Amino acid sequence: MLKLKQPIHRHRDNRLRCGLAVIAFATISLVTGTFANTLAKHQGPGLDLRGPRAMPFETLTAKPNQSAAHPVNVANVEELYATVNDTANAGAVIVLAPGVYILSANGADGSPRANGGRLELQRDMSLTGTSGDRSAVVIDTSMLPLSSLSVALGRTGPIRMGRGSNSIEWLTILGNPLAMSGIETDLNGTPPTEIRVTHVVSGDSSRSYHTRGVDVRNVGAAMAGRKIAAEIEDSEFFGGVEGIRFVNLNGANGGQIDATMTGNRFHNNKTGCVVSNLRSNSGLVEVRSNGDRFEDNGLGCVIAGGIVPIAAVTANSNSTTFEAYTSKFINNTGPIDVSGGGIAARGGETLSAGMANSASNNSAVLRLWGCAISGNQNMDFEALGAHSTSVPAGIAGTNNQVTIELHGISRFVNVVATDSLPSDPAGTNTVTVTMPAGDNPVDDTQFFVGQHYLDFLNRAADASGLAFWSNQITSCGSDSACIEMKRENVSAAFFLSIEFQETDYLVYRMYKAAYSNLPDSPVPVKFSELLPDAQEISHRLIVGQSGWETVLENNKQAFANQFVQRSRFTSAYPQTKSAAEFVDQLNANAGNPLSQTERDHLVSDLATGAKTRAQVLRAVAENQNLSNAEFNRAFVLMQYFGYLRRDPNSGPDTNFDGYNFWLNKLNAFNGDYANAEMVKAFITSSEYRNRFGS
């Protein structure tokens, strides 16, 4: 694991000069520079130069058979059914050609399809559409009858996953109002169960409000103790009774769900999200939301420890944790069967006659950092330690707790808290709300480090990595100067890491080689272009874990193959171009990094078929001369992308003056980010801090 040397003590100005203007940190319009030679200066001897070794995210680890995943191309619905239903395709990545795939209960000859026409993914199987275009591949499930959506455990969805490590990416699912959801995780296979849904649109355009976008659930006694790890990224869920649900359900006692949501939008549902244990006991559900939007629903989210909706069942000793970072729960004023709002938190709840004292010893913990909660109907935030609608009246149960921590701007929301409804005579059901005054979560070391994993490595921090990098800062004790320098060094280390250099920075160089810089711009790629591509190329990559090199290489190959098939690329490089023209155009766009010998070899390899277009593009993008030439430029650009989540000429900036200022300053200091004070400027800027609080 990379360790940083004690930073060199240096004089620092407390202001940043851009031309003749002096911009105070508090109002700085950020612009960045570069960093190359600092590598040698700020690393210990004999250590990996591209460091922080991202420790494994326990719940989402790459498996050997994932490394060996093989692509299978399909072009129509019959090929799709044949490929998905073939057990020999376990571990395959099913790549769907652009088009509409209409699911049906019967084949063209009228014979019944396997599984009633549902798509049930084999172990470690993935479905993917067209990278960069979620609308190019559409799976239409609306024609399936109820009989196709009924299985032994009850109603299910038209697309089912849950056998090993399954993923669905880059496509649109047209929902079926008869289905439990568009995507179900209720296939019970050999552990572990890992699911990933990213760049997906799933919803019911008819607004029937009967289905869900995704249902992440353990259901029934057969799934008792089952653990699901889920990643939901950059997706859109609408038109359902719930956008997404995370739940241990119907006797799945001891079930565990560990999920991360990042950059999703949930809208026009009755409820945006539900996180709970329903009719089950001793369950554990933990969900982290990063920059998600819950808007224009009837209710933003329901977070509950345990719920009992019908008679003769219980929900006891469950635990639910929901953490949200800069997510938004806004303008939820749509149709809803119960009282709507932004967030509804429950410790224990019973919703049926005669069900008093059926939900006890449940807990719901909500931690919100820098979240916006406003413009919602009824109440923005309601919390009930216990709630019962039982007739005759009686409390839901005893010892149910809701604990709420509000940080940053989140602390300004009004939480309407009631310990128990009806009242609990013994006072065992409670709601506790803490709102530290004047705090900003980015000042908390663990939050600061954890956010870097999300912003630069596109994944949540694992416990070991979080502890290591946090310790680099907390080891300073109360020495404020040491803390300041260590925060800078830890922050910069993420840019230098293998994960970042071989993913985000490689994507940057591929855009540079393919298209040169954007028109009237000193940079080759926009934030909206790089982010989804970086998520793709870093999929399940855990540097330092056994087999990570193979996972990375497979990701690179798959991404490069997709990249050269995009319409933008094929328009710029039609097949009529000769091998020499193809290589020369890439080389010119990249700034001519190739030697004559390297250029001639690539031309020969492409002409003879020894290399594909994707392989030639990679060869140019991975050329060391190009990497060196663009290093500082990329470092500056990634400050905007990582810290501010925007382009250098957007937001408060209308041009690239800021970017050019930091690039010039970084170059003037030979790539030393510390003496250039670039990282310091970004992590102390009001724009960065206002992402999380004040």
C-alpha atoms as one frame of an Amber mdcrd trajectory, in Angstrom:
protein
   0.000   0.000   0.000   1.323   3.434  -0.912   2.505   5.598   1.925   3.315
   9.284   1.633   6.455  10.967   2.894   6.131  13.678   5.471   5.259  16.692
   3.305   7.933  19.314   2.796   7.260  22.451   4.787   6.673  25.353   2.480
   5.443  28.904   2.470   1.885  29.321   1.248   0.067  32.377   0.030  -3.452
  32.657   1.319  -4.770  34.050  -1.932  -4.832  32.890  -5.547  -3.929  35.209
  -8.381  -5.577  34.824 -11.777  -4.132  37.486 -14.076  -4.486  40.729 -12.163
  -7.422  39.502 -10.114  -7.015  38.302  -6.559  -9.618  35.676  -5.704 -10.233
  34.785  -2.083 -10.636  31.119  -1.216 -14.150  31.734   0.012 -15.346  32.880
  -3.411 -12.785  31.298  -5.683 -13.851  30.493  -9.239 -11.754  27.365  -9.449
  -9.295  26.627 -12.197  -6.627  23.981 -12.103  -3.144  23.067 -13.127  -0.907
  20.010 -13.418   1.347  17.675 -11.630   3.975  15.297 -12.812   7.253  15.472
 -10.996   5.586  15.500  -7.579   5.317  11.724  -7.878   8.916  11.199  -6.940
   8.810  13.910  -4.335   5.886  12.722  -2.259   6.277   8.966  -2.207   8.196
   6.608  -0.083  10.990   4.572  -1.670  10.200   1.272  -3.320   6.458   1.903
  -3.303   3.925   1.733  -6.080   4.141   5.060  -7.879   0.465   5.209  -8.661
  -0.996   4.746  -5.344  -3.751   4.626  -3.159  -4.281   0.962  -3.417  -8.024
   0.807  -3.197  -8.830  -1.872  -0.712 -11.585  -4.326  -1.570 -15.159  -3.105
  -1.213 -16.242  -6.170   0.685 -19.614  -6.575  -0.946 -18.593  -6.071  -4.562
 -15.534  -8.089  -5.364 -14.499  -9.418  -8.734 -14.699 -13.163  -9.080 -12.428
 -15.343 -11.222 -15.230 -16.264 -13.583 -15.982 -12.580 -14.082 -12.502 -12.098
 -15.383 -13.139 -14.795 -17.954 -16.500 -13.362 -19.076 -17.042 -13.817 -22.809
 -19.219 -11.587 -25.010 -22.137 -13.057 -26.941 -23.772 -10.774 -29.499 -27.505
 -10.985 -30.157 -29.533  -9.092 -32.745 -33.167 -10.093 -32.168 -35.469 -11.400
 -29.467 -35.199 -15.040 -30.534 -31.422 -14.909 -30.237 -31.827 -13.163 -26.891
 -34.045 -15.912 -25.500 -31.823 -18.689 -26.854 -28.689 -17.109 -25.388 -30.102
 -16.277 -21.964 -31.754 -19.684 -21.536 -28.591 -21.610 -22.418 -26.838 -22.705
 -19.219 -23.601 -22.945 -21.182 -23.598 -19.153 -21.286 -23.085 -18.802 -17.542
 -20.568 -16.003 -17.068 -21.260 -14.475 -20.473 -21.816 -10.825 -21.307 -24.833
 -10.681 -23.606 -24.428  -7.688 -25.935 -27.701  -6.579 -27.514 -27.657  -4.850
 -30.890 -29.691  -1.629 -31.091 -33.411  -2.251 -31.464 -36.595  -3.188 -29.618
 -36.862  -6.645 -28.040 -40.482  -7.531 -27.280 -40.861 -10.273 -24.672 -43.729
 -12.720 -25.142 -45.122 -15.829 -23.484 -45.081 -17.813 -26.729 -42.639 -18.099
 -29.578 -43.360 -17.239 -33.200 -44.659 -20.794 -33.748 -47.076 -20.458 -30.837
 -45.219 -22.795 -28.505 -44.745 -21.675 -24.880 -41.412 -20.102 -24.099 -39.217
 -21.301 -21.262 -39.884 -19.484 -17.979 -43.100 -18.052 -19.376 -41.127 -15.659
 -21.563 -39.200 -14.098 -18.666 -35.485 -13.414 -19.001 -33.785 -15.292 -16.146
 -30.065 -14.608 -16.138 -27.672 -17.513 -15.704 -24.977 -17.417 -13.050 -22.606
 -14.457 -13.504 -24.395 -13.422 -16.710 -24.703  -9.796 -17.792 -26.952  -7.947
 -20.231 -25.650  -4.818 -21.903 -26.885  -2.552 -24.642 -25.111   0.280 -26.440
 -22.537   2.038 -24.305 -23.291   5.736 -24.120 -26.920   5.450 -25.293 -29.529
   4.056 -22.914 -32.287   4.411 -25.509 -30.649   2.386 -28.291 -31.717  -0.973
 -26.814 -35.266  -1.333 -25.511 -36.631  -4.460 -23.828 -40.428  -4.226 -23.967
 -42.007  -6.371 -21.240 -45.506  -4.929 -21.455 -46.985  -7.840 -23.469 -46.293
 -10.573 -20.920 -49.479 -11.902 -19.241 -49.892 -12.331 -15.489 -49.259 -16.068
 -15.850 -45.747 -15.274 -17.090 -45.098 -13.169 -14.014 -46.278 -15.703 -11.421
 -43.851 -18.117  -9.769 -43.843 -20.239  -6.634 -42.825 -17.324  -4.405 -45.566
 -15.093  -5.858 -45.494 -12.308  -8.400 -42.105 -11.551  -9.943 -40.564  -9.460
 -12.703 -39.955 -10.056 -16.411 -36.170  -9.847 -15.930 -34.754 -11.786 -13.014
 -31.255 -11.915 -11.585 -29.582 -13.136  -8.416 -27.424 -16.080  -9.475 -23.912
 -15.095  -8.551 -22.805 -11.778 -10.044 -25.328 -10.397 -12.529 -25.452  -6.997
 -14.175 -27.737  -5.066 -16.523 -26.327  -2.001 -18.242 -27.052   0.558 -20.952
 -30.633  -0.220 -21.915 -34.267   0.739 -21.401 -36.913  -1.545 -19.909 -40.547
  -0.791 -20.687 -42.406  -1.993 -17.611 -45.391  -4.263 -17.233 -48.114  -3.092
 -14.806 -48.767  -6.717 -13.840 -45.171  -7.310 -12.740 -43.662  -6.898  -9.304
 -40.920  -4.833 -10.975 -38.974  -4.420 -14.190 -35.895  -6.063 -12.672 -36.110
  -8.613  -9.856 -33.288 -10.082  -7.766 -35.282 -13.080  -6.542 -33.411 -15.876
  -8.320 -31.802 -17.810  -5.505 -28.440 -19.142  -6.634 -25.151 -20.097  -5.050
 -23.753 -17.275  -2.876 -22.525 -14.644  -3.140 -25.316 -12.649  -4.764 -24.058
  -9.472  -6.402 -26.130  -7.336  -8.715 -25.344  -4.225 -10.701 -27.813  -2.016
 -12.553 -26.219   0.945 -14.288 -27.172   3.350 -17.077 -30.646   1.794 -17.196
 -34.092   3.325 -17.655 -36.834   1.191 -16.104 -40.399   2.297 -15.681 -44.041
   2.167 -16.689 -44.851   4.913 -19.174 -48.570   4.256 -18.623 -48.122   5.555
 -15.042 -50.131   2.629 -13.669 -48.237   2.937 -10.370 -48.393  -0.847  -9.924
 -44.847  -1.966 -10.586 -41.302  -0.931  -9.641 -38.167  -0.072 -11.560 -35.949
  -2.435  -9.566 -36.786  -4.697  -6.645 -33.745  -5.747  -4.614 -35.191  -8.351
  -2.296 -34.740 -11.501  -0.320 -38.145 -13.172  -0.284 -39.425 -16.246   1.531
 -37.883 -18.766   3.895 -35.683 -20.184   1.132 -33.751 -16.901   1.144 -33.340
 -16.645   4.905 -29.814 -15.472   5.656 -29.087 -14.647   2.023 -26.817 -11.661
   1.446 -27.249  -9.360  -1.553 -24.696  -6.740  -2.575 -26.099  -4.216  -5.022
 -24.816  -1.308  -7.090 -27.319   1.009  -8.755 -25.723   3.777 -10.807 -26.729
   6.487 -13.267 -30.198   5.056 -13.842 -33.745   6.358 -14.048 -36.854   4.779
 -12.495 -40.357   6.162 -12.980 -44.065   5.483 -13.163 -44.247   2.816 -10.464
 -45.699   2.227  -7.061 -42.043   2.518  -6.013 -39.004   3.499  -8.042 -36.762
   1.071  -6.187 -37.156  -1.182  -3.178 -34.587  -2.807  -0.895 -36.333  -5.310
   1.342 -36.138  -8.573   3.269 -39.629  -9.934   2.718 -42.073 -12.655   3.733
 -40.008 -14.724   6.131 -36.554 -14.085   4.669 -35.327 -13.947   8.261 -31.740
 -12.903   8.749 -31.525 -11.605   5.191 -28.865  -8.978   4.461 -28.805  -6.301
   1.777 -25.835  -3.978   1.286 -26.395  -1.453  -1.498 -24.928   1.685  -3.007
 -26.874   4.078  -5.231 -25.026   6.772  -7.163 -26.333   9.448  -9.501 -29.799
   7.993 -10.110 -33.115   9.748 -10.684 -36.395   8.514  -9.206 -39.422  10.443
 -10.405 -43.170  10.213 -10.990 -43.568   7.194  -8.705 -45.913   6.944  -5.758
 -42.781   6.462  -3.641 -39.258   7.016  -4.906 -37.557   4.420  -2.718 -38.391
   1.973   0.050 -35.705   0.613   2.385 -37.126  -1.817   4.932 -37.677  -5.258
   6.390 -41.224  -6.388   5.642 -42.842  -9.384   7.360 -39.412 -10.712   8.315
 -37.227 -10.834  11.411 -33.568 -10.190  12.262 -32.953  -8.619   8.868 -30.256
  -6.110   7.981 -30.569  -3.537   5.192 -27.855  -0.936   4.597 -28.143   1.539
   1.730 -25.923   4.469   0.797 -27.203   7.149  -1.573 -24.701   9.385  -3.360
 -26.046  12.320  -5.337 -29.393  10.688  -6.175 -32.542  12.668  -6.988 -35.924
  11.713  -5.548 -38.288  14.197  -7.117 -41.857  14.561  -8.380 -42.993  11.429
  -6.559 -45.813  11.233  -4.048 -43.265  10.446  -1.331 -39.497  10.651  -1.692
 -38.371   7.689   0.422 -39.613   5.405   3.175 -36.923   4.157   5.560 -38.171
   1.619   8.104 -36.721  -0.921  10.506 -39.613  -3.375  10.359 -43.117  -3.247
   8.853 -46.068  -5.608   9.300 -48.754  -4.947   6.650 -51.000  -7.958   7.252
 -52.178 -10.138  10.122 -50.495 -13.229  11.542 -46.900 -12.199  10.827 -44.198
 -10.269  12.691 -41.288  -7.940  12.002 -38.944  -8.031  14.989 -35.283  -7.275
  15.657 -34.570  -5.742  12.258 -32.032  -3.043  11.486 -32.085  -0.573   8.607
 -29.429   2.054   7.880 -29.755   4.722   5.206 -26.941   7.183   4.524 -27.319
   9.935   1.930 -24.627  12.264   0.633 -25.708  15.333  -1.366 -28.885  13.576
  -2.524 -32.073  15.545  -3.157 -35.584  14.845  -1.894 -37.491  17.626  -3.559
 -40.873  18.554  -5.019 -42.538  15.271  -4.133 -46.137  16.368  -4.598 -47.549
  13.596  -6.800 -50.262  10.963  -6.225 -49.856   8.852  -3.087 -52.094   6.496
  -1.110 -50.765   7.669   2.247 -49.468  11.017   3.426 -46.713  12.083   1.097
 -43.583  14.097   1.705 -39.822  14.052   1.353 -38.707  11.304   3.778 -40.772
   9.090   6.075 -38.813   7.223   8.748 -40.269   4.419  10.868 -38.765   2.240
  13.570 -41.567  -0.325  13.705 -44.922  -0.124  11.934 -48.083  -2.219  11.707
 -50.657  -1.471   9.049 -53.452  -3.967   9.586 -56.285  -4.530  12.018 -55.435
  -6.688  14.997 -51.676  -6.348  14.479 -50.729  -4.448  17.645 -47.414  -5.518
  19.217 -46.229  -7.295  16.077 -43.189  -5.095  15.437 -40.651  -4.748  18.244
 -36.920  -4.149  18.713 -36.477  -2.599  15.275 -34.155   0.279  14.440 -33.881
   2.724  11.583 -30.775   4.905  11.365 -30.660   7.783   8.892 -27.527   9.870
   8.315 -27.742  12.729   5.856 -24.875  14.934   4.691 -25.497  17.969   2.534
 -28.911  16.765   1.305 -31.658  19.043  -0.019 -35.134  18.256   1.360 -37.731
  20.807   0.311 -40.876  21.568  -1.640 -42.617  18.354  -0.619 -46.285  17.900
   0.201 -47.443  17.356   3.767 -44.051  17.200   5.555 -40.482  17.296   4.297
 -39.337  14.828   6.954 -41.537  12.763   9.265 -40.199  10.289  11.821 -42.159
   7.848  13.979 -40.429   5.531  16.424 -43.481   3.266  16.230 -46.670   3.589
  14.245 -49.782   1.435  14.283 -53.126   1.661  12.519 -54.399  -1.404  14.346
 -58.075  -1.652  15.272 -58.691  -1.924  18.153 -55.971   0.619  18.893 -52.645
  -0.622  20.178 -48.990   0.260  19.744 -46.955  -1.369  16.973 -44.586  -2.895
  19.501 -41.868  -1.922  21.933 -38.242  -0.825  21.808 -38.385   0.568  18.272
 -35.951   3.381  17.571 -35.374   5.932  14.842 -32.043   7.751  14.964 -31.449
  10.683  12.626 -28.190  12.572  12.088 -28.382  15.723   9.948 -25.161  17.340
   8.746 -24.391  20.399   6.670 -27.378  21.912   4.895 -29.417  18.839   5.843
 -29.656  20.160   9.394 -31.972  22.961   8.273 -34.824  20.576   7.481 -37.658
  20.409   9.970 -38.110  16.854  11.258 -41.607  16.220  12.586 -40.813  13.550
  15.175 -43.211  11.418  17.219 -41.966   8.670  19.492 -45.043   6.485  19.121
 -48.446   6.732  17.513 -50.569   5.705  19.404 -48.638   6.716  22.500 -46.394
   4.119  24.139 -47.175   4.162  27.885 -43.762   2.739  28.785 -41.876   5.154
  26.532 -39.794   2.421  24.876 -40.308   3.679  21.312 -38.189   6.739  20.515
 -37.004   9.158  17.853 -33.637  10.859  18.330 -32.558  13.707  16.066 -29.112
  15.313  16.188 -28.241  18.408  14.160 -24.709  19.624  14.895 -24.615  23.376
  14.388 -22.269  24.856  11.833 -20.613  21.627  10.743 -19.635  20.637   7.238
 -19.208  16.896   6.718 -16.214  17.388   4.442 -14.305  18.488   7.556 -14.807
  14.993   8.929 -11.836  12.874   7.922 -13.739   9.690   7.129 -16.302  11.568
   5.075 -13.533  13.426   3.235 -11.714  10.219   2.349 -14.889   8.311   1.531
 -16.012  11.029  -0.845 -12.704  10.740  -2.716 -13.433   7.088  -3.444 -16.746
   8.144  -4.966 -15.441  11.175  -6.836 -12.213   9.721  -8.216 -12.532   5.918
  -8.181 -16.276   5.646  -8.899 -16.941   3.326  -5.994 -17.648   3.334  -2.305
 -14.771   3.038   0.118 -14.065  -0.306   1.722 -13.444  -0.430   5.443  -9.705
  -1.149   5.266  -8.929   1.502   2.663 -11.030   4.065   4.467  -9.217   3.335
   7.716  -5.749   3.529   6.137  -6.226   6.836   4.360  -8.129   8.355   7.254
  -5.238   7.446   9.532  -2.842   9.384   7.298  -4.744  12.496   8.392  -5.781
  11.665  11.951  -2.195  10.696  12.815  -1.514  14.443  12.871  -3.477  14.743
  16.081  -4.383  18.390  16.659  -1.551  19.801  14.498  -3.577  21.924  12.053
  -0.665  22.518   9.663   0.003  18.779   9.487  -3.686  18.042   8.926  -3.854
  20.559   6.084  -0.857  19.058   4.308  -1.967  15.473   4.844  -5.422  16.254
   3.441  -3.763  17.604   0.320  -1.466  14.615  -0.047  -4.227  12.072   0.516
  -6.399  13.875  -1.998  -3.653  13.954  -4.626  -2.876  10.283  -4.032  -6.248
   9.327  -5.497  -5.347  10.963  -8.802  -2.040   9.074  -8.764  -3.621   5.712
  -7.988  -3.471   2.798 -10.382  -7.252   2.689 -10.434  -7.510   6.284 -11.565
  -4.555   6.331 -13.940  -5.676   3.159 -15.688  -9.369   4.076 -15.855 -10.386
   7.742 -15.849  -7.059   8.958 -17.211  -7.037   6.272 -19.897 -10.528   7.334
 -20.978  -9.234  10.915 -21.183  -6.363   9.810 -23.440  -8.665   7.768 -25.661
 -10.810  10.835 -26.292  -7.660  12.846 -26.950  -6.340  10.342 -29.491  -9.706
   9.855 -31.151 -10.865  13.463 -31.412  -8.117  15.835 -30.217  -9.500  18.707
 -28.143 -13.100  19.835 -28.184 -13.856  22.810 -30.466 -12.616  26.091 -28.960
 -11.434  24.206 -25.900  -8.098  23.159 -24.381  -9.534  19.818 -23.196 -10.606
  16.666 -25.097 -13.605  15.485 -23.080 -16.598  16.741 -21.129 -17.526  15.656
 -17.621 -20.790  14.156 -18.907 -18.797  12.024 -21.347 -16.014  10.872 -19.068
 -18.082   9.924 -16.022 -20.139   7.051 -17.507 -17.144   5.782 -19.464 -14.955
   5.803 -16.362 -17.616   3.842 -14.504 -17.613   1.259 -17.279 -13.870   0.783
 -17.496 -13.518   0.574 -13.698 -16.349  -1.936 -13.295 -15.523  -4.318 -10.412
 -11.870  -3.275 -10.490 -10.188  -3.656  -7.103  -6.482  -2.951  -7.474  -4.453
  -5.136  -5.154  -6.965  -7.951  -5.111  -5.988 -11.279  -6.637  -6.645 -11.201
 -10.373  -7.139  -7.446 -10.632  -4.795  -7.187 -13.629  -7.026  -9.564 -15.600
 -10.164  -7.686 -14.615  -8.573  -4.412 -15.716  -7.399  -5.828 -19.036 -10.809
  -7.306 -19.786 -12.452  -3.996 -18.934 -10.054  -2.126 -21.217 -10.686  -4.498
 -24.092 -14.453  -4.322 -23.717 -14.463  -0.542 -23.439 -12.162  -0.017 -26.430
 -14.286  -2.353 -28.544 -17.414  -0.380 -27.626 -15.704   2.967 -28.132 -14.756
   2.326 -31.766 -18.299   1.174 -32.570 -19.920   4.435 -31.481 -21.399   6.572
 -34.229 -19.124   9.501 -33.387 -16.071   7.343 -33.933 -17.282   5.587 -37.072
 -18.213   8.965 -38.556 -14.741  10.325 -37.843 -13.038   7.126 -39.001 -15.069
   5.528 -41.818 -13.992   2.098 -43.004 -12.794   3.706 -46.245  -9.792   5.107
 -44.394  -6.624   3.167 -45.025  -4.572   1.762 -42.182  -2.041   4.547 -42.605
  -4.726   7.231 -42.617  -6.322   5.753 -39.503  -3.076   5.642 -37.530  -1.903
   9.043 -38.716  -5.172  10.711 -37.736  -5.022   9.222 -34.247  -1.389  10.218
 -33.921  -2.055  13.774 -35.079  -4.989  14.185 -32.697  -2.842  12.941 -29.821
  -0.066  15.438 -30.577   2.220  13.056 -32.497   3.456  10.945 -29.585   4.442
   7.994 -31.798   7.945   7.484 -33.079   8.266   6.639 -36.765   8.938   3.017
 -35.864   5.895   2.830 -33.578   3.737   4.436 -36.236   4.908   2.036 -38.944
   4.323  -1.011 -36.742   0.765   0.033 -35.987   0.031   0.681 -39.652   1.385
  -2.746 -40.553  -0.498  -4.484 -37.744  -3.796  -2.862 -38.718  -3.319  -3.540
 -42.426  -2.520  -7.219 -41.858  -5.209  -7.796 -39.238  -2.707  -8.379 -36.445
  -4.440  -5.592 -34.535  -7.999  -4.311 -34.608  -8.978  -0.644 -34.691  -9.740
  -0.832 -30.971  -6.282  -2.238 -30.251  -4.590   0.447 -32.324  -6.536   3.169
 -30.518  -5.451   1.699 -27.191  -1.839   1.540 -28.337  -1.864   5.252 -29.105
  -3.773   6.166 -25.931  -1.395   4.119 -23.778   1.734   5.528 -25.392   3.997
   6.855 -22.653   4.790  10.048 -24.542   1.093  10.906 -24.713   0.636  10.072
 -21.041   3.511  12.356 -20.080   2.379  15.192 -22.341  -1.197  15.222 -21.058
  -0.490  14.438 -17.406  -0.637  17.974 -16.067  -3.558  18.952 -18.298  -5.524
  15.936 -17.132  -4.667  16.584 -13.504  -6.102  20.079 -13.731  -9.209  18.922
 -15.575  -9.841  16.130 -13.079  -9.889  18.678 -10.269 -12.984  20.160 -11.871
 -14.479  16.768 -12.638 -13.665  15.203  -9.263 -14.161  18.023  -6.768 -16.662
  20.281  -8.524 -18.450  17.713 -10.719 -18.514  20.055 -13.693 -16.626  21.281
 -16.739 -14.089  24.096 -16.314 -16.224  26.466 -18.404 -19.550  25.762 -16.704
 -21.181  26.808 -13.449 -19.648  30.045 -12.177 -17.088  29.984 -15.021 -17.982
  30.925 -18.587 -14.584  30.279 -20.173 -11.332  28.411 -19.583  -9.460  31.246
 -17.865  -9.474  29.402 -14.571  -8.335  26.131 -16.110  -5.524  27.912 -17.953
  -4.465  29.743 -14.804  -4.017  26.525 -12.851  -2.351  24.746 -15.732   0.169
  27.550 -16.120   0.801  27.637 -12.391   1.259  23.883 -12.160   3.657  23.917
 -15.103   5.557  26.799 -13.520   6.156  24.605 -10.474   7.179  21.611 -12.619
   4.087  19.669 -11.688   4.441  20.141  -7.923   0.798  20.412  -6.870   1.759
  21.326  -3.313   3.872  24.362  -4.160   1.365  25.333  -6.841  -1.282  25.180
  -4.092  -3.763  23.738  -6.547  -5.208  20.872  -4.536  -5.409  23.099  -1.488
  -7.388  25.670  -3.452  -9.948  23.180  -4.645 -10.555  21.350  -1.378 -10.912
  24.609   0.554 -13.011  26.439  -2.044 -16.541  27.447  -1.211 -17.796  25.695
  -4.338 -16.433  22.345  -3.173 -17.523  22.794   0.425 -20.998  23.911  -0.596
 -21.566  20.525  -2.215 -21.930  19.151   1.296 -22.858  21.992   3.588 -21.909
  25.569   4.254
